Amino acid sequence: MVAPGGEAIGGVVGAFRHMIQTKGLIIAFGVLTWTLLEYTFS
């Protein structure tokens, strides 16, 4: 899939989306871990 404006913009958008997905997984994992810790120690 080629973004409007050519390959360069498509590459930047792809990298940006990949970064968001990776950060989202890290955040979700952190929240899950925090919830489990709170449940364990309560």
Secondary structure, DSSP 8 states (H G I E B T S, - for coil): ---TT-HHHHHHHHHHHHHHHHHHHHHHHHHHHHHHHHHHH-
